[in-house]
């Protein structure tokens, strides 16, 4: 059993990441379609259909996770399936060429890296903890809801820019500017 605030914080955090990912893709849908065609290897016409479908699924999943009460387990199961699929695509892309561009969080010009795979593994681990450990039964107060949402913000920022943070830390430790 995990505290209800932690369960909610994880769900809100992953929902925030999904919402940010969807918004990043919507900001430049043409670039996302191009990246998707290269990433999955589908024809341009299929990418034109698949791109808004992926964005819509991310938004729907974000809403389900953020507002799940009665359907908490279903929302977590869907998130686990989605992030497992995303991670498998990342691993495939990284292992086969490494030059494929993902654009998951607006970094459409950067090739997929091992950092992207690690980020998704962290998200998957959080979702597994949330799904495997039922939250405590006590209802959250309004203040606890706000604290859970606020606690989710730093992980959203760090995970959405995980590649960039790791690269900055590595260069900082190397003494590079």
N, C-alpha and C positions, 0 to 999 in steps of 0.2 A: 504494500500500500504506500502510495506517495501522497504528500500533502495536496489538497485540492488546488492551492495557489500555484504549486509547481506544475501540476497537470495543465492548468489553464495557461500558465506562462509559456509552456512548451507549445501548446496548440496555437496560442496567439503569435508566438515567435515564428512558427512555421507558416502560419497564415500570412503574416507580414512579409516573409520572404517570397511566398507565392505571389502576393499582390504586387510586390516590388518587381519581381521577375516579369509579370504580365505587363505592368506599366512600362518597363524598359523596352519590352518587345513592341508594345503599341506605339511608343515614341518614334520608332523607325521600322514599321512593318515590312517595308520593301527589303531592308537589310536582313531582317529576321527570315523572310521567305528565301532569300539567297543563301543564307547560312544553313537554313533547314534543308534546302535542296542539296547542298554540299555535305551536310552532316549526316543525313539519313540516306542520301543518294537517290532521292525521288525526283521525278520530272518536275519542271517548273510549274506546270498546271496543278499537279498534286500538291506541291508546296503551297500554292495559292489557296488551296482548300485546307490543308493541314495547319498552316500558320494561325489563322483565326480560331481553329478548333483547339489548338494547344493553349492559346491565350484564354479562350473561354473556359477551358477545363481548369486552368490555373486559378482563374477568378472564382469559379464555382467551388473549387476545393478550398480556397482561402476562406470563402464565406462559410462553408460547412464546418471548417475547423474552428473558426472564430466564434461561431454562434451555435456550435454543437452542444446540445444538452441531452436530449433523448437519443440522438443519433451519434453520440460521441465515438463509439466503437466503429461504426460504419465509416465515419469521416476519417478516423485514424487508419483504418484498413485501406481506404482509397488513397490516402496520402502515402502509406507504405508502398503500395503498388506503383503509384506515380513516381516516387523518388527511386524505387528500385529500377524502374524502366529508364528514368533519366540517367541514373548511375551506370547502368549497363551500356547505354549509348555513349556516355562519356568514356568509359573504359575501352570500348570498341574503337572509338575515334582516336583516343590517345595511343592505344596499342598498334593500330594499323598505320597511322601516319603522323599523328600529333599536329598536323597542319590544319586540321578542320577547325572552323570557327563556330562557336556555339552561340554566343550572344545571350546567355541565360540571364545575366544581370546587367545588360547594356554594354558589355565588353565585346561587341561583335567583331572588332578588328583583331582581337587577341586569340591565338590558337588555344585549343583545349590543353590544359596542363594537369599534372598529377595533383596540383593543389585543388583543382575543381573536383577531382575524384574524392580527395580527403574531405573537402567541405560537404559533399553529399553523404559520405559515410558518417560524419558527425550528425547531420540531420537525421539520417536513418536510425542511428543509435538513440537519439532523443525520442524519435517516434516509437521505437521498440519499447523503451522504458515506459513511455506514456501508455502504450497499448497493453503492455504486460502487467502493469501495476495499476490496479483500480485506485482512483482517487478516494481520499477519505470522504466519509459521508456528510460531514458538516458543510452546510451551505456557506458560500463566501459572502462577506459583507461588501458593500459598495467600495469601501476603502481597500479591501483585499483584491477586488477586481481591478481597481486602478493600479495597485502595487504590482500585481501580476503582469498587467499590460506594460507598465513602466519597466519592469525587470526584463521584459522581452525585447526592448528596444536595442540595448547594446549588442546582444547576439545577432539581431537582424542586421545591424550595421556591419559588424565584423564578418559574418558569414556571407553577406552580399558582396563584400569586397575582399574576401579571403585571399584570393590570389595576390592582389595588390599589397595587402598587409604582410603576407609571407615574404614577398619579394623585397619590400622595404626593410623588413627585419633582417633578412639575409644580407642585403647590401649594407645596412647599418653595422652589422657585426663584422663585415669584411673591411670596413673603413671607407667604403666607396661613398661618393656624394649622393 
